[in-house]
Amino acid sequence: MPHKPVVAGLVFGCSLVAALGGSATGVLNTAPHATSVTVVLPPDPQRAVAKVLPSRPKHGKVLRGVASWYGGPVFHVTANGERFRPNTLAAASRTLPFNTHVRVTNLRNGRSVVVRINDRGPYVRGRVIDLTPKAAARLHMKHNGIAPVYIEIVRYETPSAAVNAVAVAH
């Protein structure tokens, strides 16, 4: 096969680009007539990083990435001043505004849950959201600890005056 080294090089190049999470486009000019080859590679959810969103992103905006869950006796107060309650449907996000309601869908099993953003995190690279234990259980991801997810913004809720007062006091 006369083009075997070229094909092997193209396969290696596409594999390298896939490992880096992108797409590859190339042209083979070794034949008398040029052949164009385009390879589109899907993003790897394990390597996804949350994009910085504006202060009030649009309804329906979707993020993809990896979700994890958090909890335990060390968590007493969330970033917006509320007491951490592991049996609520809440979550932590680095970029979404407090009181944003988002639908988190586990891409492994299709289960989804609507949670309210009331904390900041996760602080592990590549993760886009931290869920309370109850939300993680609803997604059937608590045993694994992490899951590939997509997150859709459902609605915003105006924070109450009491929550604002507590947040200012801390």
C-alpha positions as CSV (number, residue, x, y, z in Angstrom):
1,M,0.0,0.0,0.0
2,P,1.8,3.2,-1.2
3,H,0.0,5.6,1.2
4,K,0.4,3.6,4.4
5,P,2.8,6.0,6.1
6,V,0.6,9.0,5.2
7,V,-2.5,7.2,6.6
8,A,-0.6,6.2,9.8
9,G,0.5,9.8,10.2
10,L,-3.0,11.1,9.8
11,V,-4.4,8.6,12.3
12,F,-1.6,9.6,14.8
13,G,-2.4,13.3,14.2
14,C,-6.1,12.8,14.8
15,S,-5.4,10.8,17.9
16,L,-3.2,13.5,19.3
17,V,-5.8,16.2,18.6
18,A,-8.5,14.0,20.2
19,A,-6.4,13.7,23.3
20,L,-6.1,17.4,23.5
21,G,-9.9,17.8,23.0
22,G,-10.2,19.5,19.6
23,S,-10.9,18.8,15.9
24,A,-8.6,18.0,13.0
25,T,-8.7,19.0,9.4
26,G,-6.2,17.9,6.9
27,V,-5.5,17.6,3.1
28,L,-3.7,14.6,1.6
29,N,-1.7,15.7,-1.5
30,T,0.1,12.5,-2.2
31,A,-2.2,11.3,-4.9
32,P,-2.4,12.8,-8.4
33,H,-5.7,14.3,-7.4
34,A,-5.9,15.9,-3.9
35,T,-8.3,14.3,-1.4
36,S,-9.7,16.5,1.4
37,V,-10.3,14.7,4.8
38,T,-12.1,16.3,7.6
39,V,-12.4,14.6,11.0
40,V,-14.6,16.1,13.7
41,L,-13.9,14.8,17.2
42,P,-16.4,15.0,20.1
43,P,-15.3,16.8,23.2
44,D,-14.2,14.6,26.1
45,P,-16.4,15.4,29.1
46,Q,-13.7,14.3,31.5
47,R,-11.5,17.2,30.3
48,A,-14.2,19.8,30.1
49,V,-13.8,23.1,31.9
50,A,-16.7,25.5,32.7
51,K,-16.8,28.6,30.6
52,V,-17.1,31.9,32.4
53,L,-20.7,33.0,32.0
54,P,-22.1,36.6,32.2
55,S,-23.7,37.6,35.5
56,R,-27.1,36.5,34.1
57,P,-26.7,33.9,31.4
58,K,-29.7,33.2,29.1
59,H,-32.3,30.6,30.0
60,G,-31.6,27.4,28.3
61,K,-27.8,28.0,28.2
62,V,-26.1,24.6,28.4
63,L,-22.8,23.7,30.0
64,R,-21.1,20.3,29.7
65,G,-18.6,18.8,32.1
66,V,-18.1,16.6,35.1
67,A,-20.2,16.8,38.2
68,S,-19.2,15.8,41.7
69,W,-20.9,15.8,45.1
70,Y,-19.8,17.3,48.4
71,G,-20.9,17.3,52.0
72,G,-19.9,16.4,55.6
73,P,-19.6,18.0,59.0
74,V,-17.0,20.5,57.8
75,F,-19.5,22.4,55.7
76,H,-21.6,24.7,57.9
77,V,-22.3,27.8,55.9
78,T,-22.6,28.1,52.1
79,A,-21.0,31.0,50.1
80,N,-24.3,32.9,50.0
81,G,-24.7,32.7,53.8
82,E,-27.2,29.8,54.1
83,R,-26.6,26.9,56.3
84,F,-25.4,23.8,54.4
85,R,-28.2,21.3,54.2
86,P,-27.2,18.0,52.6
87,N,-30.8,16.9,52.2
88,T,-31.8,19.7,49.8
89,L,-31.5,19.9,46.1
90,A,-28.7,22.5,45.9
91,A,-25.3,22.9,44.2
92,A,-22.1,24.8,44.0
93,S,-20.9,26.6,40.9
94,R,-17.9,28.8,40.2
95,T,-19.6,30.8,37.5
96,L,-23.4,30.7,37.9
97,P,-25.1,33.4,40.0
98,F,-26.7,32.4,43.3
99,N,-30.3,31.4,43.2
100,T,-30.0,30.2,39.6
101,H,-32.0,27.0,39.1
102,V,-30.4,24.5,36.7
103,R,-31.3,21.1,35.4
104,V,-28.4,18.7,35.8
105,T,-28.6,15.6,33.6
106,N,-26.3,12.6,34.1
107,L,-25.1,11.6,30.6
108,R,-24.5,8.0,31.7
109,N,-28.0,7.2,32.6
110,G,-30.3,10.1,31.5
111,R,-31.5,10.9,35.0
112,S,-31.9,14.6,35.8
113,V,-32.6,16.9,38.7
114,V,-33.3,20.6,39.2
115,V,-31.0,22.2,41.8
116,R,-30.5,25.8,43.1
117,I,-27.0,27.3,43.1
118,N,-26.2,28.5,46.6
119,D,-22.5,27.9,47.0
120,R,-19.2,28.3,45.2
121,G,-17.1,25.4,43.9
122,P,-16.0,22.9,42.8
123,Y,-12.3,23.6,43.1
124,V,-11.1,20.5,41.3
125,R,-10.0,21.2,37.7
126,G,-12.4,19.9,35.0
127,R,-15.4,19.8,37.2
128,V,-18.3,22.2,36.6
129,I,-20.7,21.6,39.5
130,D,-20.7,20.2,43.0
131,L,-24.0,18.7,44.1
132,T,-25.5,18.0,47.6
133,P,-25.7,14.3,48.6
134,K,-29.4,14.3,47.9
135,A,-29.0,15.7,44.4
136,A,-26.2,13.2,43.7
137,A,-28.4,10.3,44.9
138,R,-31.2,11.4,42.5
139,L,-28.7,11.3,39.6
140,H,-27.4,7.8,40.8
141,M,-23.9,9.2,40.8
142,K,-23.2,9.2,44.6
143,H,-21.4,5.8,44.5
144,N,-19.0,6.8,41.7
145,G,-18.5,10.3,43.0
146,I,-18.4,11.9,39.6
147,A,-20.4,11.8,36.4
148,P,-20.4,13.5,33.0
149,V,-23.3,15.9,32.9
150,Y,-24.9,18.7,31.0
151,I,-26.4,21.6,32.8
152,E,-29.3,23.7,31.5
153,I,-30.3,27.0,33.1
154,V,-34.0,26.8,34.0
155,R,-34.8,30.0,35.9
156,Y,-33.6,32.7,38.3
157,E,-34.9,33.5,41.7
158,T,-34.4,36.8,43.5
159,P,-32.6,36.3,46.7
160,S,-34.6,37.1,49.8
161,A,-33.6,40.0,52.1
162,A,-32.9,37.6,55.0
163,V,-30.4,35.6,52.9
164,N,-28.7,38.8,51.8
165,A,-28.4,40.0,55.4
166,V,-26.8,36.7,56.5
167,A,-24.4,36.9,53.5
168,V,-23.3,40.4,54.4
169,A,-22.9,39.5,58.1
170,H,-20.4,36.7,57.2
